[in-house]
Amino acid sequence: MLRPKHKGNCGAKHAFYSGLISLKLTVSQRKSKLIMGTPHNARNILVIGGGPAAHRFTEALASRAPQDLSITVLTEETHLPYDRVALSQALTNPGVDLTLGDPKLWEAEHVALETNAKAIAIDSTKRTVTTEDGRIFSYDELVLATGSNAATLPIAGNEHTFVYRTLEDVWSIAQKVKELSASLGRTPVVATIGGGLLGLEAAAGAQALGAEAVVIDGGKWLMGTQLDEGAGQAMGRLIEQTGFTVHNGVFPQEILTSQESGSTAVTGVLMADERTIDADIVVVSIGVRPRDELIRNYNAALDEAGSPAPRFGMGPRGGVVIDAHCATDIEHIWAIGEVANYEGFCIGLVAPANAMAEIVAEQLAGGEAEFAGFDTATKLKLSGVDVASFGDGFARAEGALEVVYADAPRGLYQKLVVSSDAKTLLGGIFVGDATPYQSLRPLLGRELPGEPGAYLSALGGEAPEGELPDDAVLCSCNSVTAGTIRDAVSGCGCFEGEAPVTTVSGLKGCTRAGTQCGSCVPMLKKLMEAQMLKDGAEVSTALCEHISFSRPELYEAIRVAGLQAFGEVMERFGTGQGCDICKPVIANILSSQTSAHPMDAGLAGAQDTNDRVLANMQKDGTYSVVPRIPGGEITPEKLGVIAAVAQKYGLYTKLTGGLRIDMFGARLEQLPEIWRELVDAGFESGQAYGKSLRNVKTCVGSSWCRYGMLDSTALGIEMELRYRGLRAPHKLKMGVSGCARECAEARAKDIGVIATTDGWNLYVGGNGGANPAHAQLLAGGLDEQTLFKYIDRYLMYYIRTADKLQRTAHWVQDLDGGLERAKQVVIEDSLGLADELEAAMETHVANYEDEWAATLADPVKLKRFRSFVNTAAPDTELEYVSERGQQRPAEPVALGASIPVGAPQG
């Protein structure tokens, strides 16, 4: 990150993250070794390299002092500088545009981009650079941004492998997969050697192309640079669940090939333990090496000539040595990005490359800035698996303590590293659930507001309370602080224009925050909205950066437009490909309006994990099976079916609080088999996995109980059969009690009905959970017809107007007018929507179809239910222990926990 040394309008709040800030610097601040320039005597700034670091430097310097210089960028590629972090997009979509920034930058009068210009020699005495085609470029200041090359393997057959570094590399891989898919008549196998960030991205991309993904890694666990052993084990399990085959702990020794029709075809990888791993394509992604051959050749030429001219300092593992100003040992030559070696390290991450680029731009513009070291924070999602690490995740600092929650079977690992007094945050690692990263990363090096274990979401913890300090770095990729965001939102005048910035996209354009890895965007939005409220401004209700509507607005827009698929919604009302926020919301809305199956084409890819396979994933990676038992009423024959199924498949059984029977421990490939037996016996999905009606809890009512006033069981069954499958912003629970004794706990439900001598009382807006709420009386003394009419209206009004993931209790509280407003709409029909809301419910009832019955009838949907893509064999690595006559998952061990954080929650 950058350590600012200037005082602008907002003091130290503003890191030098962008050339969009107008710098007010005096001539005396300029370094003595820089040549002063004027409009009539512009300095020639020459950049070697056309990657992200070169682009960032050019953009930053061009906006700082355009009248003072001429910038020339030499790149050996044919493209404009592009985003290498997003290469996986180009693998699956060759036409995607990854160009960085605004292409108009390269049309500016004082900026020139020379493509197909490979630099081969530097003359620091004459200050010239020679290219491979014989051209000579002079410079006053030279910036080395040559980046890195993909490392290769010194083993036999390596010439038949692919690497994963440039657009041409990924295009070649995609083309090869396409060719083999056509010629082999089967799914090609892509083996990726390397289990780091790029290796896993390459494997995920190959899988997205329809290939079988195999990962080979010599380390004991994946992502060994970013993750410790516990996190690596959890990561490996989650990755395998996505369909990858992972081989750890053994190195390859040869790429096996055969000769077919005069050409060489890859057949597999021979491992050091003599195993052969079949493969049709091999991608090597074992890291990168700094592209320092130009600098080495320069030093070698001086040595050969016996010249006393100064030489570049080189790192023992490569790279050109730089100081805190990013200056090399040779006057007027700087180095940035992956080729730059600072304090013995070359790091291939976005944040330090951007920081170095900004520092050199600042130096050449006459300011002062220093490189404060590498920020190696990483946050990404690989094949749907959340991973994040930051700071001293390996607890190398003296006296560091680790707070760990490890649940390897579930694929969940969370660790915070704190100082010896357990107060100062030093780092963290998250796998499976990286929710805490967004709020904890800016607090790195600061005292936590509470106990460290309280911030682990796996233990029910939440984000720290309180505001981020102004100098806390919110966006590590671009060194953007919380104070910078607040100033932009408040319109402090330090940015171009005086108007406040009140949208996430506006903040991205103004400050660059969230423009690269994107992991800070949720926190960026939260900080923006908090500052807007503090300033008395109206807060945007946009669903996310891709959808400008709120959820209620989007619901109405989709309904009026009559859209049926996710792609149609994004084309009409969105931008980009969507995100983890808007995708499940859109899928939910479409299901609630059209009764579409969650696994239908156009919806499946947007669903949450559980909806994608119609089951709740459990801590050990297996799933639970919950058949619907309306009102809790079940015949002995059906009880026998459940017992037989549980015995046959070795499932753990438990009665739930909603009067159902939950069966745990089903493997993914077993789900269709289990459900076929249940469906044949008359059961249907209980939708325990969906944002929909879970159950209607009932007491026995007047059928058996001497206190029962009305038949609560019959009403509960009728309610459950009417509202089953109804998709909503959040899960729905209902209850019906036959008298005021409330055995069914109806007032703790979203919809609660209680029998009285005058009829049924209808209560709404209750829920249990972490923030329980008591339901309130909406109407009393109702007959069944009126009761159902009011419930229909209430539920459809909620579904149309609630925010994403908003329970009915919070929705009622947030209504303008609260419960009285709900009464006006539902009972008095104040909006004139009663008929429309009732009609919408009737459409749902008429179109209801059991999701599991429909799945069993569709061969395409059934293909999803395999634990591994390359074999029908079951997952045999699951570990269980016997307890009270049944099997349950073996408890994981919390690795290295220096501070007890409690046992894993079952």
Residue pairs with C-beta under 8 A, 6 or more apart in sequence:
1 15
1 351
1 355
1 372
1 373
1 375
1 473
1 476
1 479
2 15
2 16
2 17
2 355
2 358
2 359
2 369
2 370
2 371
2 372
2 479
3 369
3 370
3 371
3 372
4 12
4 14
4 15
4 16
4 369
5 367
5 368
5 369
5 370
6 16
6 23
6 25
6 367
6 368
8 14
8 21
8 23
8 24
8 494
9 492
9 493
9 494
10 483
10 484
10 487
10 492
10 494
12 471
13 470
13 471
13 481
13 483
13 484
13 486
13 487
14 21
14 481
14 483
14 484
14 487
14 494
15 473
15 479
15 480
15 481
15 484
16 358
16 359
16 362
16 367
16 369
16 479
17 354
17 358
17 475
17 478
17 479
17 480
17 484
17 511
17 512
17 513
18 60
18 63
18 358
18 478
18 511
18 512
19 59
19 60
19 61
19 62
19 63
19 64
19 358
19 361
20 63
20 495
20 496
20 510
20 511
20 512
21 494
21 495
22 496
23 64
23 362
23 365
23 367
25 365
25 366
25 367
27 36
27 366
29 366
29 367
29 368
30 36
30 366
31 325
31 363
31 366
31 368
33 331
33 332
34 141
34 363
34 364
34 366
35 43
35 140
35 141
37 43
37 68
37 69
37 140
38 68
39 67
39 68
42 68
42 69
42 70
42 110
43 68
43 69
43 70
43 140
43 141
43 364
44 69
44 70
44 72
44 138
44 139
44 140
44 141
45 61
45 69
45 70
45 71
45 72
45 139
45 140
45 141
45 143
45 364
46 72
46 74
46 129
46 137
46 138
46 139
46 141
46 142
46 143
47 54
47 57
47 58
47 71
47 72
47 73
47 74
47 142
47 143
47 145
48 54
48 74
48 119
48 129
48 142
48 143
48 144
48 145
48 146
48 294
49 73
49 74
49 75
49 144
49 145
49 146
49 147
49 291
49 337
49 339
50 73
50 74
50 75
50 76
50 77
50 79
50 80
50 81
50 113
50 115
51 75
51 81
51 84
51 145
51 147
51 337
52 81
52 82
52 83
52 84
52 85
52 100
52 337
52 350
52 353
52 354
53 145
53 147
53 336
53 337
53 338
53 353
53 354
53 356
53 357
54 73
54 75
54 81
54 143
54 145
54 336
54 337
54 357
55 81
55 100
55 101
56 100
56 353
56 354
56 357
56 358
57 143
57 145
57 336
57 357
57 358
57 360
57 361
58 71
58 73
58 105
58 111
59 101
59 105
60 357
60 358
60 361
60 362
61 69
61 71
61 360
61 361
61 364
61 365
62 71
62 105
62 108
62 110
62 111
64 361
64 362
64 365
65 364
65 365
65 366
66 108
66 110
67 110
68 365
69 110
69 364
70 110
70 111
70 112
71 110
71 111
71 112
72 111
72 112
72 114
72 137
73 81
73 111
73 112
73 113
73 114
74 114
74 117
74 118
74 119
74 129
74 131
74 137
75 81
75 113
75 114
75 115
75 117
76 116
76 117
76 118
76 119
76 132
77 115
77 116
77 166
78 115
78 116
79 99
79 115
79 167
80 99
80 100
80 103
80 106
80 113
81 99
81 100
81 101
82 98
82 99
82 100
82 167
83 98
83 99
83 100
83 516
84 165
84 166
85 350
85 516
85 517
86 96
86 98
87 98
87 164
87 165
87 166
87 167
87 169
87 170
87 201
88 170
88 201
88 202
88 204
88 205
89 96
89 98
90 96
90 98
90 167
90 170
90 171
91 170
91 173
91 174
91 202
91 205
91 206
91 208
91 209
92 174
92 205
92 208
92 209
94 171
94 174
98 167
105 111
106 112
106 113
114 131
114 137
116 133
117 131
117 132
117 133
117 135
118 131
118 132
119 129
119 130
119 131
119 132
119 146
119 294
120 130
120 131
120 132
120 294
120 297
121 129
121 130
121 294
121 297
121 298
121 301
122 128
122 129
122 142
122 294
122 295
122 298
122 333
123 129
123 130
124 298
124 309
124 310
124 330
124 331
124 332
124 333
125 309
126 138
127 138
127 139
127 140
127 142
127 332
128 136
128 137
128 138
128 139
129 136
129 137
129 139
129 142
130 136
130 137
131 137
139 332
140 332
141 332
141 333
141 334
141 364
142 332
142 333
142 334
143 333
143 334
143 335
143 336
143 360
144 294
144 295
144 320
144 328
144 333
144 334
144 335
144 336
144 339
144 340
145 335
145 336
145 337
145 339
145 357
146 290
146 291
146 292
146 294
146 337
146 339
147 290
147 291
147 337
147 338
147 339
148 165
148 288
148 289
148 290
148 291
148 338
148 339
148 346
148 348
149 165
149 288
149 289
149 291
150 163
150 164
150 165
150 169
150 284
150 285
150 287
150 288
150 289
151 284
151 286
151 287
151 288
151 289
152 158
152 161
152 163
152 284
152 286
153 161
153 193
153 252
153 284
153 286
155 252
155 253
155 254
155 255
156 253
156 254
156 255
157 254
157 255
157 256
157 257
157 266
158 255
158 284
160 255
160 257
160 264
160 266
160 282
161 193
161 255
161 266
161 282
161 283
161 284
162 169
162 172
162 173
162 176
162 281
162 282
162 283
162 284
163 169
163 283
163 284
163 285
164 170
164 173
164 198
164 199
164 201
164 202
164 283
164 284
164 285
165 288
170 205
173 190
173 202
173 205
173 206
173 281
173 283
174 209
176 281
177 188
177 190
177 206
177 209
177 210
177 211
177 281
178 209
180 188
180 280
180 281
181 187
181 188
181 210
181 211
184 280
187 210
187 211
187 212
188 211
188 212
188 280
188 281
189 211
189 212
189 214
189 278
189 279
189 280
189 281
189 870
190 202
190 203
190 206
190 207
190 211
190 212
190 213
190 214
190 279
190 280
190 281
190 282
190 283
191 214
191 215
191 216
191 268
191 269
191 277
191 279
191 281
191 282
191 283
192 199
192 200
192 202
192 203
192 206
192 213
192 214
192 215
192 216
192 282
192 283
192 284
192 285
193 199
193 216
193 217
193 252
193 269
193 282
193 283
193 284
193 285
193 286
194 202
194 215
194 216
194 217
194 284
194 285
194 286
194 287
195 215
195 216
195 217
195 219
195 221
195 222
195 223
195 224
195 246
195 248
196 217
196 222
196 223
196 224
196 225
196 226
196 285
196 286
196 287
197 223
197 226
197 378
197 380
198 285
199 215
199 217
199 283
199 285
199 286
200 215
200 222
200 223
200 239
200 382
200 383
201 382
202 283
202 285
203 213
203 214
203 215
203 244
203 283
204 213
204 242
204 382
204 383
206 213
206 281
206 283
207 213
207 242
207 243
207 244
207 383
207 869
211 281
212 243
212 245
212 869
212 870
213 243
213 244
213 245
213 869
214 244
214 245
214 246
214 247
214 277
214 279
215 222
215 239
215 244
215 245
215 246
215 247
216 247
216 250
216 252
216 269
216 271
216 277
217 224
217 246
217 247
217 248
217 249
218 248
218 249
218 250
218 251
219 232
219 248
219 249
220 229
220 232
220 248
220 249
221 227
221 229
221 231
221 232
221 233
221 235
221 236
221 248
222 232
222 235
222 236
222 239
222 246
222 248
223 231
223 232
223 235
223 387
224 232
226 376
226 378
226 387
226 389
226 393
226 429
227 235
227 387
227 389
227 393
227 429
227 431
228 393
228 394
228 415
228 429
228 895
228 896
229 895
230 404
230 406
230 408
230 413
230 415
230 895
230 896
231 389
231 413
231 415
231 429
231 430
231 431
233 408
233 413
234 406
234 407
234 408
234 410
234 411
234 412
234 413
234 431
234 432
235 385
235 387
235 411
235 413
235 431
236 246
236 248
237 408
237 409
237 411
237 621
238 385
238 411
238 431
238 432
239 246
239 382
239 383
239 385
240 246
240 868
241 411
241 621
241 867
242 383
242 384
242 385
243 868
243 869
244 383
245 868
245 870
247 271
247 277
250 271
250 272
250 273
250 275
251 271
251 272
252 269
252 270
252 271
252 272
253 270
253 271
253 272
254 269
254 270
255 266
255 269
255 270
255 282
256 266
256 267
256 268
256 269
256 270
256 276
257 264
257 265
257 266
257 267
258 264
258 265
258 267
259 265
265 280
266 279
266 280
266 281
266 282
267 278
267 279
267 280
268 276
268 277
268 278
268 279
269 276
269 277
269 279
269 282
270 276
271 277
287 348
288 338
288 348
289 318
290 315
290 318
290 319
290 320
290 338
290 339
290 341
290 346
291 338
291 339
292 314
292 318
292 319
292 320
292 339
295 312
295 314
295 320
295 339
296 314
298 311
298 312
299 311
299 312
299 314
301 307
302 309
302 311
303 311
310 329
310 330
310 331
311 329
311 330
312 320
312 321
312 328
312 329
312 330
312 333
313 320
313 321
313 328
313 329
314 320
314 321
314 341
315 321
315 341
315 344
315 345
315 346
316 344
317 346
318 341
318 346
319 335
319 338
319 339
319 340
319 341
319 346
320 328
320 335
320 339
320 340
320 341
321 328
321 329
321 341
321 342
322 328
322 334
322 335
322 340
322 341
322 342
322 356
322 371
324 370
324 371
325 359
325 360
325 363
325 369
325 370
325 371
326 334
326 335
326 336
326 340
326 356
326 359
326 360
326 363
326 371
327 333
327 334
327 363
328 334
328 335
334 360
334 363
335 341
335 356
336 353
336 356
336 357
336 359
336 360
337 353
337 356
337 357
338 346
338 347
338 348
338 353
339 346
340 346
340 356
342 371
342 373
342 374
343 373
345 374
347 374
347 376
349 374
349 375
349 376
349 378
350 477
350 516
350 517
351 375
351 377
351 476
351 477
351 478
351 479
352 371
352 374
352 375
354 477
354 478
354 479
354 516
355 371
355 375
355 479
356 371
358 369
358 479
359 369
359 370
359 371
362 368
362 369
363 369
375 473
375 476
376 389
376 390
377 388
377 389
377 390
377 391
377 441
377 444
377 476
378 387
378 388
378 389
378 390
379 387
379 388
379 390
379 434
379 437
379 438
379 441
379 517
379 519
380 387
380 388
380 517
380 519
381 387
381 580
384 609
385 411
385 431
385 432
386 430
386 431
386 432
386 433
386 434
386 435
387 430
387 431
387 434
388 428
388 429
388 430
388 434
388 437
388 441
388 519
389 427
389 428
389 429
389 430
390 427
390 428
390 437
390 440
390 441
390 444
390 476
391 417
391 425
391 426
391 427
391 428
391 444
391 445
392 400
392 417
392 426
392 427
393 415
393 417
393 427
393 428
393 429
394 417
394 427
395 401
395 402
395 417
395 426
395 427
395 896
397 417
397 419
397 426
399 419
399 420
400 417
400 418
400 419
400 420
400 426
401 417
401 418
401 419
401 420
401 422
401 898
401 899
402 415
402 416
402 417
402 896
402 897
402 898
402 899
403 415
403 416
403 417
403 418
403 422
403 452
403 453
403 456
403 897
403 898
403 899
403 901
404 413
404 414
404 415
404 894
404 895
404 896
404 897
404 901
405 412
405 413
405 414
405 415
405 456
405 458
405 459
405 894
405 901
405 904
406 412
406 413
406 892
406 893
406 894
406 895
406 897
407 413
407 432
407 458
407 619
407 892
407 904
408 892
409 619
409 620
409 621
409 878
409 879
409 889
409 890
409 892
410 432
410 618
410 619
410 620
410 621
410 892
411 431
411 432
411 621
412 431
412 432
412 433
412 458
412 619
413 429
413 430
413 431
413 432
414 428
414 429
414 430
414 431
414 433
414 436
414 456
414 457
414 458
415 428
415 429
415 430
416 425
416 427
416 428
416 436
416 440
416 452
416 453
416 455
416 456
417 425
417 426
417 427
417 428
418 424
418 425
418 426
418 448
418 452
418 899
419 426
422 451
422 452
422 899
423 447
423 448
424 445
424 446
424 447
424 448
425 440
425 443
425 444
425 445
425 446
425 447
425 448
425 452
426 444
426 445
427 444
428 436
428 437
428 440
428 441
430 436
430 437
433 457
433 458
435 457
436 455
436 456
436 457
436 461
436 463
437 519
438 463
438 519
438 520
438 522
438 523
439 455
439 463
439 464
439 523
440 455
440 463
440 464
441 473
441 476
441 520
442 468
442 472
442 473
442 474
442 482
442 523
443 464
443 468
443 472
444 473
446 469
446 472
448 455
448 464
449 464
449 465
449 466
450 464
450 465
452 899
453 459
453 461
453 899
453 901
453 902
454 461
454 462
455 461
455 462
455 463
455 464
456 901
458 904
458 905
459 901
459 902
459 905
460 770
460 905
467 482
467 530
468 474
468 482
468 527
469 482
469 483
470 481
470 482
470 483
470 486
471 481
471 482
471 483
472 481
472 482
473 479
473 480
473 481
473 482
474 480
474 481
474 482
474 484
474 485
474 513
474 520
474 523
474 524
474 527
475 511
475 512
475 513
475 514
475 520
475 524
476 520
477 515
477 516
477 517
477 520
478 511
478 512
478 513
478 515
478 516
480 511
480 512
480 513
482 527
484 511
484 513
485 507
485 511
485 513
485 524
485 527
485 528
485 531
486 527
486 531
487 494
487 495
488 495
488 500
488 501
488 507
488 510
488 511
489 500
489 501
489 502
489 507
489 527
489 528
489 531
489 532
489 535
490 500
490 531
490 535
491 498
491 499
491 500
491 501
495 501
495 510
495 511
496 510
500 532
500 535
500 537
501 507
501 510
501 528
502 528
502 532
502 537
502 540
503 528
503 540
503 542
504 514
504 521
504 524
504 525
504 528
504 542
504 545
505 545
507 513
507 514
507 524
507 528
508 514
508 515
508 545
513 520
513 524
514 520
514 521
514 524
521 545
529 539
529 540
532 538
532 539
533 539
541 550
541 553
541 803
542 548
542 549
542 550
543 549
543 550
543 551
543 554
543 581
543 582
543 585
543 804
544 579
544 581
544 582
545 575
545 576
545 579
546 570
546 574
546 575
546 576
546 577
546 578
546 579
546 582
547 554
547 573
547 574
547 582
547 586
548 573
549 557
549 573
550 803
551 585
551 589
551 729
551 802
551 803
551 804
552 800
552 801
552 802
552 803
554 569
554 573
554 585
554 586
554 589
555 589
555 593
555 799
555 800
555 801
556 800
557 572
557 573
558 569
558 573
558 586
558 589
558 590
558 593
559 593
561 572
563 569
563 572
563 590
564 590
564 594
564 596
564 602
565 590
565 601
565 602
565 603
566 578
566 583
566 586
566 587
566 590
566 602
566 603
566 605
566 606
567 602
568 602
569 586
569 590
570 576
570 577
570 578
570 586
574 582
578 586
578 606
581 804
583 605
583 606
583 607
584 606
584 607
584 608
584 611
585 804
586 606
587 598
587 603
587 606
587 607
587 611
588 691
588 727
588 728
588 729
589 727
590 596
590 603
591 598
591 603
591 727
592 726
592 727
592 728
592 799
592 844
594 847
595 725
595 843
595 844
595 847
595 848
595 849
596 603
597 603
597 849
597 851
597 854
597 855
597 861
598 604
598 607
598 611
598 612
598 614
598 690
598 851
599 607
599 612
599 614
599 851
599 855
599 861
599 864
604 612
604 864
609 617
610 616
610 617
610 689
610 690
611 689
611 690
612 864
613 623
613 668
613 671
613 689
613 864
613 865
614 671
614 685
614 689
614 851
614 852
614 855
615 623
615 624
615 625
615 666
615 671
615 689
616 623
616 624
616 626
616 688
616 689
617 623
618 624
618 664
618 665
618 889
619 889
619 904
619 906
620 665
620 878
620 879
620 889
621 875
621 878
622 664
622 665
622 666
622 667
622 668
622 878
623 666
623 667
623 668
623 671
624 662
624 663
624 664
624 666
624 688
625 645
625 651
625 662
625 663
625 664
625 666
625 671
625 674
625 675
625 678
626 656
626 660
626 661
626 662
626 663
626 685
626 686
626 687
626 688
627 642
627 660
627 661
627 678
627 683
627 684
627 685
627 686
628 660
628 683
628 684
628 685
628 686
628 687
628 695
628 720
628 724
629 659
629 660
629 661
629 686
629 695
630 696
630 716
630 717
630 720
630 721
630 724
631 659
631 696
631 698
631 713
631 714
631 716
631 717
631 720
631 736
632 658
632 659
632 660
632 695
632 697
632 698
632 713
632 716
633 698
633 713
633 717
638 681
638 682
638 683
641 677
641 678
641 681
641 683
642 653
642 661
642 663
642 678
643 653
644 677
645 651
645 663
645 674
645 677
645 678
646 652
646 653
646 663
648 677
649 663
649 665
649 666
649 670
649 673
649 674
650 665
650 887
651 663
651 664
651 665
651 666
651 674
652 663
652 664
652 665
652 886
652 887
652 888
653 661
653 662
653 663
653 664
653 886
654 661
654 662
654 664
655 661
655 662
656 662
656 695
657 697
658 694
658 695
658 697
658 733
659 695
659 697
659 698
660 686
660 688
660 695
662 688
663 674
664 888
665 880
665 887
665 889
666 674
667 867
667 874
667 875
667 878
668 865
668 866
668 867
669 865
669 866
669 867
669 872
669 874
670 874
671 865
672 855
672 856
672 862
672 865
675 685
675 852
675 855
675 856
676 856
678 852
679 850
679 852
679 853
679 856
684 724
684 850
684 852
684 853
685 850
685 851
685 852
686 694
686 695
687 693
687 694
687 724
687 725
687 851
688 694
690 727
690 731
691 727
691 728
691 729
691 730
691 731
691 805
692 724
692 725
692 726
692 727
692 728
692 731
692 732
693 720
693 723
693 724
693 725
693 726
693 728
693 731
693 732
693 733
693 734
694 731
694 732
694 733
695 720
695 733
695 734
696 716
696 717
696 719
696 720
696 723
696 734
696 735
696 736
697 716
697 733
697 734
697 735
697 736
697 744
697 745
697 746
697 749
698 712
698 713
698 715
698 716
698 717
698 735
698 736
698 737
698 738
698 744
699 705
699 708
699 712
699 713
699 736
699 737
699 738
699 743
699 744
700 708
700 712
700 713
700 738
701 708
701 709
701 710
701 711
701 712
701 713
701 714
701 715
701 736
701 737
701 738
701 739
701 755
702 708
702 709
702 710
702 711
702 712
702 738
702 755
703 711
703 713
703 714
705 738
705 739
707 738
707 739
707 741
708 738
708 739
708 755
709 738
709 739
709 755
709 756
709 757
710 738
710 755
710 759
710 760
711 738
712 736
712 737
712 738
712 744
712 753
712 755
713 736
713 738
715 736
715 753
715 760
715 784
716 734
716 735
716 736
716 744
718 784
719 734
719 736
719 751
719 753
719 788
719 791
720 734
722 788
722 845
723 732
723 734
723 791
723 795
724 848
725 844
725 848
725 849
725 850
725 851
726 732
726 795
726 799
726 844
727 799
728 795
728 798
728 799
728 802
729 798
729 799
729 802
729 803
729 804
729 805
729 806
729 811
730 802
730 805
730 806
730 807
730 808
731 807
732 750
732 751
732 795
732 808
733 749
733 750
733 751
733 767
734 746
734 749
734 750
734 751
734 752
734 753
735 744
735 745
735 746
735 747
735 748
735 749
735 751
735 752
735 753
736 744
736 746
736 752
736 753
736 754
736 755
737 743
737 744
737 745
737 746
737 752
737 753
737 754
737 755
738 744
738 755
739 754
739 755
740 754
740 756
742 754
746 752
746 753
746 754
746 763
746 775
747 754
747 763
747 766
747 774
747 775
748 766
748 767
748 768
748 772
748 774
748 775
749 763
749 766
749 767
749 775
750 764
750 765
750 766
750 767
750 775
750 807
750 808
750 809
751 762
751 763
751 764
751 775
751 791
751 794
751 795
751 808
752 762
752 763
752 764
752 766
752 775
753 760
753 761
753 762
753 763
753 787
754 760
754 761
754 763
755 761
756 780
756 781
758 780
758 781
759 780
759 781
759 782
759 783
759 787
760 781
760 782
760 783
760 784
760 787
761 777
761 779
761 780
761 781
761 782
762 777
762 778
762 779
762 780
762 782
762 787
762 790
762 791
763 775
763 776
763 777
763 778
764 775
764 776
764 778
764 794
764 808
764 812
764 819
764 822
765 773
765 775
765 776
765 808
765 809
765 811
765 812
765 813
765 819
765 822
766 773
766 774
766 775
766 776
766 808
766 809
767 773
767 807
767 808
767 809
769 807
771 809
773 809
773 810
775 809
776 812
776 819
778 790
778 794
778 819
778 822
778 823
778 826
778 827
779 786
779 790
779 823
779 826
779 827
782 790
789 838
790 826
790 827
792 837
792 838
792 841
792 842
793 825
793 826
793 833
793 834
793 837
793 838
794 822
794 826
795 841
796 837
796 838
796 840
796 841
797 822
797 825
797 826
797 833
797 837
798 808
798 811
800 837
801 811
802 808
802 811
803 811
803 814
806 814
812 818
812 819
812 822
815 821
815 822
817 824
824 830
825 831
825 833
854 861
855 861
855 862
856 862
866 872
867 873
867 874
867 875
868 875
878 889
879 889
879 890
880 887
880 888
880 889
880 890
881 887
881 888
881 889
881 890
881 891
888 906
891 903
891 904
892 904
894 901
